[in-house]
Amino acid sequence: MKKILTFAIALIATVTASAEGWYAGGSVAFNRDITDNETEFIIMPEIGYNLTEKVAIGGVLGYDHAYNNGIKLNLFKVAPYLRYTYFKSGIVNLFVDGGVEFGTGKAKFDGGSSDAANVWGIGIKPGVSLNVSKNVSLIAHIGFLGYQGANDEAKSAGQPEYFGIGLNGNDISIGFYYNF
């Protein structure tokens, strides 16, 4: 038992020592429109690597649940991105993520379910991070500029298809990172 515990501690120390530049965390978003009886909950775990002081690559793998007037849509999403940090001052960083997104799932309505509901997109998301310590950063993405698309099954469940700027509650997420 002692050998296993010693091995586990040595393994964790080795991985942590070689993990410099990596970050992990994620964000959550919750939106509720009482007037139109719509609710959306999103959880997006994230991992990334800082290539330089200003450039990072990363990816998000998450879950999006939306309810729209009796129709439920559950999507699993993947979204790789390239991040450019264009401003640093003290604990504040301003950045922009450029990336693509793909989600797939099913819509459920009146006891039935749809064929595969798919969403996709390409664009940029501006963001801000507050580095509260050497290892912990609070982050927020605010807005979206690009294209969001959806197949007929996803559109029937309320997913939009648009090109342009999004600055509504659906385009704000708050999260944190742990920097290794």
C-alpha positions in Angstrom: 0.0 0.0 0.0 2.8 2.4 0.9 4.5 1.7 -2.5 1.3 2.5 -4.4 0.8 5.7 -2.4 4.4 6.8 -3.0 4.1 6.0 -6.7 0.9 8.0 -6.9 2.5 11.0 -5.2 5.5 10.8 -7.5 3.3 10.6 -10.6 1.2 13.6 -9.6 4.4 15.6 -8.8 5.9 14.7 -12.2 2.7 15.6 -14.1 2.3 18.9 -12.2 6.0 19.8 -12.8 5.6 19.2 -16.6 2.2 20.9 -16.8 3.5 24.5 -16.9 1.6 26.5 -19.5 -1.5 24.4 -19.3 -4.8 25.6 -17.8 -8.1 23.9 -17.1 -11.4 25.1 -15.9 -14.6 26.1 -17.6 -17.7 28.2 -17.5 -21.4 28.0 -16.9 -24.3 30.0 -18.2 -27.9 30.2 -17.2 -30.6 32.2 -19.1 -34.3 32.4 -18.3 -36.8 34.4 -20.4 -40.0 34.4 -18.3 -42.1 36.1 -21.0 -41.4 33.5 -23.7 -41.1 30.5 -21.3 -37.5 29.8 -22.3 -34.6 28.4 -20.2 -31.1 27.5 -21.1 -28.3 26.0 -19.0 -24.8 25.5 -20.3 -21.8 23.8 -18.7 -18.5 23.9 -20.6 -15.3 22.3 -19.2 -12.2 23.7 -20.9 -8.5 22.9 -21.3 -5.9 24.9 -23.0 -2.2 25.6 -23.4 -0.3 28.9 -23.5 2.0 28.8 -26.6 3.4 32.3 -25.8 2.5 35.2 -23.5 -0.2 36.3 -25.9 -1.3 33.2 -27.8 -3.0 30.1 -26.5 -4.9 27.1 -28.0 -7.7 25.3 -26.2 -10.9 23.4 -26.5 -14.2 23.2 -24.8 -16.3 20.0 -24.5 -19.7 20.6 -22.9 -23.4 20.3 -22.5 -26.2 22.6 -23.5 -29.8 22.1 -22.2 -32.5 24.4 -23.6 -36.3 24.4 -22.9 -38.5 26.4 -25.3 -42.3 26.2 -24.8 -42.5 22.5 -24.1 -39.6 21.5 -26.4 -36.4 20.3 -24.7 -33.1 20.3 -26.6 -30.0 18.5 -25.2 -26.7 19.1 -27.1 -23.2 17.9 -26.5 -20.7 20.5 -27.9 -17.1 20.7 -28.9 -15.4 24.0 -29.6 -11.6 24.3 -30.3 -10.2 27.9 -30.3 -7.2 30.1 -30.7 -6.9 32.8 -28.0 -5.1 36.1 -28.5 -4.5 38.3 -25.4 -4.2 41.9 -26.7 -4.1 43.8 -23.3 -2.5 43.1 -20.0 -2.5 45.4 -17.0 -1.9 44.2 -13.5 -4.4 41.4 -12.8 -6.6 42.2 -15.9 -6.2 40.6 -19.3 -8.4 41.3 -22.3 -8.5 38.6 -25.0 -10.4 37.4 -28.0 -11.1 33.7 -28.8 -11.5 32.7 -32.5 -12.9 29.3 -33.1 -15.4 26.9 -34.4 -18.2 25.0 -32.6 -20.2 21.9 -33.3 -23.0 20.4 -31.2 -25.2 17.4 -31.7 -28.1 16.0 -29.7 -31.9 15.4 -29.8 -35.0 17.5 -29.3 -37.8 16.1 -27.2 -41.4 17.2 -27.6 -44.9 15.8 -26.8 -43.5 12.4 -25.8 -41.4 12.0 -29.0 -37.9 12.9 -30.1 -36.3 14.3 -33.2 -33.6 12.9 -35.4 -30.2 14.3 -34.7 -30.3 18.0 -33.9 -27.1 19.7 -35.0 -25.7 23.2 -34.5 -22.5 24.8 -35.7 -20.7 28.1 -35.8 -17.6 30.0 -36.5 -16.6 33.4 -35.0 -14.9 35.4 -32.3 -15.7 35.9 -28.6 -14.2 38.7 -26.7 -13.3 38.1 -23.0 -11.8 39.4 -19.9 -9.8 37.5 -17.2 -8.9 38.6 -13.7 -5.8 36.8 -12.3 -6.7 36.6 -8.6 -3.6 34.6 -7.9 -0.7 32.9 -9.7 -2.8 29.9 -10.4 -6.5 31.1 -10.4 -8.2 33.3 -13.0 -11.8 34.3 -13.2 -13.0 34.7 -16.8 -16.0 36.1 -18.7 -16.9 35.9 -22.4 -19.1 38.8 -23.5 -20.6 38.7 -26.9 -20.1 36.9 -30.2 -19.3 38.0 -33.7 -19.7 35.4 -36.5 -22.1 32.8 -37.9 -24.3 30.3 -36.0 -26.1 27.7 -37.9 -28.6 24.8 -37.2 -30.3 22.0 -39.0 -34.1 21.9 -39.1 -34.4 19.7 -36.0 -32.4 22.2 -33.9 -34.2 25.2 -35.4 -37.6 23.6 -34.5 -36.3 23.5 -30.9 -35.5 27.2 -30.9 -31.9 27.3 -32.0 -31.1 30.4 -34.0 -29.4 30.7 -37.3 -27.7 34.1 -37.8 -24.7 36.0 -39.0 -23.6 39.1 -37.0 -23.1 40.3 -33.5 -24.7 38.8 -30.5 -24.8 40.8 -27.3 -27.7 39.3 -25.4 -27.8 37.1 -22.3 -27.1 34.0 -24.3 -23.7 35.4 -25.3 -22.4 35.9 -21.7 -20.6 33.2 -19.7 -18.6 33.3 -16.5 -16.0 30.8 -15.4 -12.6 30.2 -13.9 -9.2 28.6 -14.8 -6.6 26.9 -12.8 -3.2 27.7 -14.3 -0.6 24.9 -13.9 
